[in-house]
Amino acid sequence: MNWCFHCYAVNRDPSGPCVHCGAPIESPAGLSYDQQLIWTLDHPDGDRALTAARILGSLRSRDASPALREAVIAGRDPFLAAEALRSLIAIDGVERWRPWLEQLAAEDVSFMVSDVARRALHPQH
Protein backbone atom coordinates (compact mmCIF):
# COMPACT_ATOMS: atom_id res chain seq x y z
CA MET A 1 0.00 0.00 0.00
CA ASN A 2 1.40 3.38 -1.00
CA TRP A 3 -0.09 6.46 0.61
CA CYS A 4 -0.07 9.81 -1.18
CA PHE A 5 1.96 12.35 0.77
CA HIS A 6 -0.53 15.10 -0.11
CA CYS A 7 -3.97 13.54 0.32
CA TYR A 8 -3.31 10.14 1.95
CA ALA A 9 -5.09 8.30 -0.88
CA VAL A 10 -4.01 4.71 -1.42
CA ASN A 11 -2.06 4.17 -4.64
CA ARG A 12 -0.96 0.99 -6.35
CA ASP A 13 2.40 2.37 -7.49
CA PRO A 14 5.12 3.62 -5.10
CA SER A 15 5.81 6.72 -7.21
CA GLY A 16 4.20 8.95 -9.79
CA PRO A 17 0.99 10.94 -9.74
CA CYS A 18 -1.66 10.14 -7.14
CA VAL A 19 -4.77 8.47 -8.50
CA HIS A 20 -6.89 10.78 -6.38
CA CYS A 21 -5.27 14.25 -6.32
CA GLY A 22 -2.72 14.01 -9.13
CA ALA A 23 0.19 15.24 -6.98
CA PRO A 24 3.35 13.14 -6.75
CA ILE A 25 2.71 10.48 -4.11
CA GLU A 26 6.30 10.55 -2.84
CA SER A 27 7.21 12.62 0.18
CA PRO A 28 9.43 15.63 -0.45
CA ALA A 29 13.13 14.83 -0.45
CA GLY A 30 15.04 15.50 2.72
CA LEU A 31 12.25 15.16 5.28
CA SER A 32 13.60 14.42 8.74
CA TYR A 33 12.27 11.51 10.77
CA ASP A 34 10.39 13.98 12.98
CA GLN A 35 8.80 15.62 9.92
CA GLN A 36 7.69 12.23 8.64
CA LEU A 37 6.12 11.47 12.01
CA ILE A 38 4.38 14.85 12.03
CA TRP A 39 2.92 14.02 8.61
CA THR A 40 1.71 10.71 10.01
CA LEU A 41 -0.37 12.46 12.71
CA ASP A 42 -3.02 13.12 10.04
CA HIS A 43 -2.86 9.61 8.60
CA PRO A 44 -6.25 7.95 8.03
CA ASP A 45 -4.91 4.78 9.66
CA GLY A 46 -5.50 5.65 13.30
CA ASP A 47 -2.91 3.17 14.58
CA ARG A 48 -0.21 4.86 12.53
CA ALA A 49 -1.23 8.30 13.75
CA LEU A 50 -1.32 7.13 17.37
CA THR A 51 2.11 5.51 17.07
CA ALA A 52 3.53 8.68 15.51
CA ALA A 53 2.19 10.79 18.41
CA ARG A 54 3.71 8.39 20.94
CA ILE A 55 7.11 8.38 19.22
CA LEU A 56 7.18 12.18 18.88
CA GLY A 57 6.64 12.43 22.63
CA SER A 58 9.33 9.90 23.42
CA LEU A 59 11.73 11.79 21.13
CA ARG A 60 10.74 15.07 22.81
CA SER A 61 10.40 16.63 19.36
CA ARG A 62 9.81 20.33 19.93
CA ASP A 63 9.07 20.79 16.23
CA ALA A 64 6.03 18.56 16.71
CA SER A 65 4.35 20.69 19.40
CA PRO A 66 2.09 22.68 17.03
CA ALA A 67 0.95 19.55 15.17
CA LEU A 68 0.35 17.65 18.41
CA ARG A 69 -1.69 20.55 19.79
CA GLU A 70 -3.73 20.59 16.59
CA ALA A 71 -4.36 16.85 16.96
CA VAL A 72 -5.81 17.53 20.42
CA ILE A 73 -7.91 20.48 19.29
CA ALA A 74 -9.22 18.78 16.14
CA GLY A 75 -10.66 15.98 18.25
CA ARG A 76 -11.20 13.71 15.24
CA ASP A 77 -10.00 10.70 17.18
CA PRO A 78 -10.19 10.72 20.99
CA PHE A 79 -7.42 8.12 21.28
CA LEU A 80 -5.11 10.22 19.13
CA ALA A 81 -6.07 13.40 20.98
CA ALA A 82 -5.22 11.83 24.35
CA GLU A 83 -1.90 10.44 23.10
CA ALA A 84 -1.03 13.75 21.43
CA LEU A 85 -1.71 15.56 24.72
CA ARG A 86 0.49 13.10 26.64
CA SER A 87 3.27 13.71 24.12
CA LEU A 88 2.83 17.46 24.22
CA ILE A 89 3.18 17.39 28.00
CA ALA A 90 6.27 15.16 27.71
CA ILE A 91 7.84 17.60 25.27
CA ASP A 92 6.97 20.96 26.79
CA GLY A 93 6.02 20.18 30.37
CA VAL A 94 2.88 20.97 32.34
CA GLU A 95 3.72 24.59 33.13
CA ARG A 96 3.96 25.57 29.47
CA TRP A 97 0.40 24.38 28.92
CA ARG A 98 -1.14 24.86 32.40
CA PRO A 99 -3.96 27.28 31.44
CA TRP A 100 -4.95 25.12 28.48
CA LEU A 101 -4.73 21.93 30.56
CA GLU A 102 -7.00 23.50 33.19
CA GLN A 103 -9.45 24.37 30.43
CA LEU A 104 -9.31 20.84 28.99
CA ALA A 105 -9.79 19.33 32.45
CA ALA A 106 -12.94 21.39 32.99
CA GLU A 107 -14.43 21.39 29.47
CA ASP A 108 -16.83 18.98 27.92
CA VAL A 109 -14.22 17.28 25.74
CA SER A 110 -13.39 13.63 25.32
CA PHE A 111 -13.16 12.02 28.76
CA MET A 112 -9.79 10.60 27.73
CA VAL A 113 -8.41 14.07 26.97
CA SER A 114 -9.81 15.60 30.15
CA ASP A 115 -8.40 12.67 32.15
CA VAL A 116 -4.90 13.21 30.69
CA ALA A 117 -5.16 16.91 31.52
CA ARG A 118 -6.35 16.26 35.10
CA ARG A 119 -3.61 13.68 35.75
CA ALA A 120 -0.97 16.07 34.43
CA LEU A 121 -2.23 18.86 36.66
CA HIS A 122 -2.65 16.62 39.73
CA PRO A 123 -0.18 13.72 39.39
CA GLN A 124 -0.64 12.55 42.99
CA HIS A 125 -4.29 11.52 42.35
Secondary structure, 3 states (H helix, E strand, C coil): CEECCCCCCEECCCCCECCCCCCECCCCCCCCHHHHHHHHCCCCCHHHHHHHHHHHHHHCCHHHHHHHHHHHHHCCCHHHHHHHHHHHHHHHCHHHHHHHHHHHHHCCCCHHHHHHHHHHHCCCC
